[in-house]
Structures are given as structure tokens and as C-alpha cells.
Amino acid sequence: MPERAWNTFLEGDNLDVLARLEAGSVDLVYADPPYNTGNDFAYADSFRDSAHADAATGRHAAWAAMMRPRLHAVRRVLAPHGAVFVSIDDNEAAHLRLLMDEVLGEAGFLAQVVVNLNPKGRQLGRGFATSHEYVLVYARDPKRCVLDASTHDTVDEDDFPHVDDGGRRFRHLPLRNTNKKFNPVTSPTLHYSLHGDPASGQVATAPFPGSVEVLPVFGDGRPAVWRWSPPLVEQRPDDLVCRTIRGRTGERVDVFQRDWLHRDGGRRKKLRTIWLAEEIGSTDTAVAELKELVGHVFESPKPTGLVRRILATMPDDVTVLDPFAGSGTTGHAVALANAADGGSRHCISVNCAEPTREGSNARNAGLLTVADITRARLRAVADRVGGGLSLG
Ligand SMILES: C[S@@+](CC[C@H](N)C(=O)[O-])C[C@H]1O[C@@H](n2cnc3c(N)ncnc32)[C@H](O)[C@@H]1O
């Protein structure tokens, strides 16, 4: 077992539990609060018959009143370099965005990610077959945040269609700068002649037998600039190739960079703000993952793939907090990530002793509260994946 267990579970109302955690002691928060769908969140009595005549206003106000102090508590425990991810759907997405602007500051907003957790789309009821929800991402302090919004796992091998004699995959990238902001007026030193032979592929800064002069041009024939300076071309001639291509203005000779696929994890790709079920799993995947470990005992778990993608944006020794742990997906994802990459992440999961429904699978399995479900899964994770479980 590692020195510090990978997982800790704390039972209780997260407002009370978070108050006991040290300020600034958490690097990453993933929160998946009740979405206010009408049956997942108990209204505070004061809102039920209060001055809020409009039921919808009262519903949102009650939810915001539940969330506001909890987001303040999250902000308090977050380290200055930390980040917070919150799952939400259309019921409260707009209100949560404003609430997070209020508590964490608008400047801390990093992204509103669309998460395609129900690829078939919701078939119940009228209207659209909604197939996505959201994850809002905020930095505790955008200037100090260590979040790196990139990943190894979205690099697609098929994007590197060529293979060299040694079996290394690569793709051709135009050596000319395709960004129109860079042109001979803005970057005059990068507008120069190269010399290449499209038959052999060879490229040089000076003419050689069989070479033709190549100037950088945009697709429409207007003058462009190269991305590499002449000294860089001289240093890395083998990473360049001269080819004849068919462009908008007919055939022309151009120079390309051989861009290699690095399987050692050196290459990272910027994360897009739409995360597809085929990349991160779906609610169905999540139910299957939970079923495998403890049974079908929770209705709306998240797939571990979603949380693992979130973990991949932060260093591998972070302390993670999930204040609405439910079935314990975050703790499971942390253990899987540590087992896969040798990291030393630590996850603190919190859930209250909300009773499970009479007659539900959980209740029939002897799990009387949601906290019992969280514990059962985290115990199973410690057995199967490792890393131990500490019960606070
Ligand atoms: C949407 S579920 C989280 C599901 C979880 N992400 C998963 O993958 O299983 C929200 C959870 O928050 C818990 N919860 C609601 N209010 C809470 C509170 N004030 N303190 C602690 N847990 C709470 C509920 O019991 C429920 O399990």
C-alpha cells in the first residue's frame, strides 16, 4: 500500500465536512451536485411557501441557496494554483455559471465543456433528444493555475498517415505559416527562397543539382512566410520534404515539415470543449463500470473516463476533492489513473447519509444510504485496483 491511501471517504453534509479541511489543501475539485431535475433535490422549506410566487424562480433560488455556501467552501479549500470542474445540465447551467462567476470570479472562467454522455439522446418526453450536459471549469486564480488544457489521448494515430523505413509515423505539415497574420510585411525575415527537388524530396537553403526555387505562398497565390528560419532549415533538413502538390491555382512545388508522432507521451494536443462519449464513456458505460464492482445500485453515475480526462489536465500528485461523491466514480478514476501512470494522486470523497430508496437495488443489497454505496465502491476499488481506503 502507498504511504498515503489513494482514497479517503468522509461521510456527512459537505458543508460541515469541508469546514474541517485545511484552507488551500486541495488542488483539484470535481463536483457533480444534484441537477435540480425535480426529484433529486429537496427544497428548503423556507422556499416552498415563501414570497417566491413564481415556482420556477423559487426552485432556482433554492438550488442556488444550497450551492452558494458550498462553492464558497470549495473556494476556501482550493490551493491558489487549483481548479474546479462542476458537472451540470440545462436545468441549472445558466444559474451555476453566474454563481461560479460570483464566487470564483469571472476572470477564473476557463471553459464550459459540452459532455456527450447520452449519445442516443434522451428519448423520454417531447422536444429534442438531449444528448449532452456540461462541465464548467474555473481556476481559483487564473494567473497561478497549473491546469494544462491538453491531453495525450486525443492524439489520433490516423492523423499521422505516413510511415518511414524505421516504422515511425509522421504527417506532412505545410512549412509555410498558414496564419494570415504572418506575411512578408509582418515577418520579412521569414520570407525567403528555399530550394527543393520534388523527385528526391531534398530541401536546402541554397540551390543544388536538380533543385527548383520555392517561395512560400498562400493557397490563392499571395506571398506568405515560412515557419522556420534559414538556420533551423539547415539544422534539420531531414525533417523537411519537397513535394509537388495540386493547389487551387494548379500544380506547384511546396515544402512540408515531417511532423513525427511521439508515442512516448511527449506530444500533447489541446483539449477541445466538446467531449464525446466515444472518448470518455457514457452514462451506460458508467452504469456498467459500477455494476462490475458493486452492482446496479446508483442511477446516474459518471463514467471514470470523464474524470480521468479531468485528472489528465493536472499534475499526477494532486489532492482531489469530490464533495458530491455519489457512487464514488472520482475515487475509482483516481485509483485507475495512479495504477496506469504511477502517479500519487489522493482523492477525498464526501457524501451525506442520504437514505437509498425503499425497494431499490441498493436497499435490497443492504446499502441503506448513498454513503454506504460510496464506501462499498471505494472498498472494491482498493481490492481490485489498489491504493487502499481510509475512512475518516
Ligand atoms: C449527482 S450525484 C453524484 C454522482 C457521482 N458523480 C457518481 O458518479 O456517482 C450527487 C450526490 O450528492 C449527494 N449530496 C447531495 N447533497 C449533498 C450534501 N449537502 N453533502 C454531501 N453529499 C450530498 C447525493 O447523495 C448524491 O449522491
Ligand as a Chemical Component Dictionary entry (heavy atoms), coordinates in Angstrom:
data_LIG
# 
_chem_comp.id                   LIG 
_chem_comp.type                 NON-POLYMER 
_chem_comp.pdbx_formal_charge   0 
_chem_comp.three_letter_code    LIG 
# 
loop_
_chem_comp_atom.comp_id 
_chem_comp_atom.atom_id 
_chem_comp_atom.alt_atom_id 
_chem_comp_atom.type_symbol 
_chem_comp_atom.charge 
_chem_comp_atom.model_Cartn_x 
_chem_comp_atom.model_Cartn_y 
_chem_comp_atom.model_Cartn_z 
_chem_comp_atom.pdbx_ordinal 
LIG C1  C1  C 0  -25.382 13.590 -8.973  1  
LIG S1  S1  S 1  -24.909 12.666 -7.609  2  
LIG C2  C2  C 0  -23.186 12.391 -7.859  3  
LIG C3  C3  C 0  -22.888 11.203 -8.700  4  
LIG C4  C4  C 0  -21.425 10.854 -8.808  5  
LIG N1  N1  N 0  -20.693 11.813 -9.575  6  
LIG C5  C5  C 0  -21.214 9.486  -9.409  7  
LIG O1  O1  O 0  -20.550 9.337  -10.440 8  
LIG O2  O2  O -1 -21.756 8.520  -8.846  9  
LIG C6  C6  C 0  -24.967 13.811 -6.283  10 
LIG C7  C7  C 0  -24.664 13.222 -4.919  11 
LIG O3  O3  O 0  -24.536 14.260 -3.984  12 
LIG C8  C8  C 0  -25.022 13.814 -2.726  13 
LIG N2  N2  N 0  -25.330 15.033 -1.958  14 
LIG C9  C9  C 0  -26.346 15.913 -2.162  15 
LIG N3  N3  N 0  -26.245 16.939 -1.283  16 
LIG C10 C10 C 0  -25.158 16.698 -0.514  17 
LIG C11 C11 C 0  -24.547 17.393 0.572   18 
LIG N4  N4  N 0  -25.040 18.547 1.003   19 
LIG N5  N5  N 0  -23.439 16.859 1.134   20 
LIG C12 C12 C 0  -22.927 15.684 0.677   21 
LIG N6  N6  N 0  -23.477 14.989 -0.338  22 
LIG C13 C13 C 0  -24.577 15.486 -0.928  23 
LIG C14 C14 C 0  -26.206 12.937 -3.073  24 
LIG O4  O4  O 0  -26.421 11.973 -2.070  25 
LIG C15 C15 C 0  -25.725 12.295 -4.380  26 
LIG O5  O5  O 0  -25.133 11.064 -4.097  27 
# 
loop_
_chem_comp_bond.comp_id 
_chem_comp_bond.atom_id_1 
_chem_comp_bond.atom_id_2 
_chem_comp_bond.value_order 
_chem_comp_bond.pdbx_ordinal 
LIG C1  S1  SING 1  
LIG S1  C2  SING 2  
LIG S1  C6  SING 3  
LIG C2  C3  SING 4  
LIG C3  C4  SING 5  
LIG C4  N1  SING 6  
LIG C4  C5  SING 7  
LIG C5  O1  DOUB 8  
LIG C5  O2  SING 9  
LIG C6  C7  SING 10 
LIG C7  O3  SING 11 
LIG C7  C15 SING 12 
LIG O3  C8  SING 13 
LIG C8  N2  SING 14 
LIG C8  C14 SING 15 
LIG N2  C9  SING 16 
LIG N2  C13 SING 17 
LIG C9  N3  DOUB 18 
LIG N3  C10 SING 19 
LIG C10 C11 SING 20 
LIG C10 C13 DOUB 21 
LIG C11 N4  SING 22 
LIG C11 N5  DOUB 23 
LIG N5  C12 SING 24 
LIG C12 N6  DOUB 25 
LIG N6  C13 SING 26 
LIG C14 O4  SING 27 
LIG C14 C15 SING 28 
LIG C15 O5  SING 29 
# 
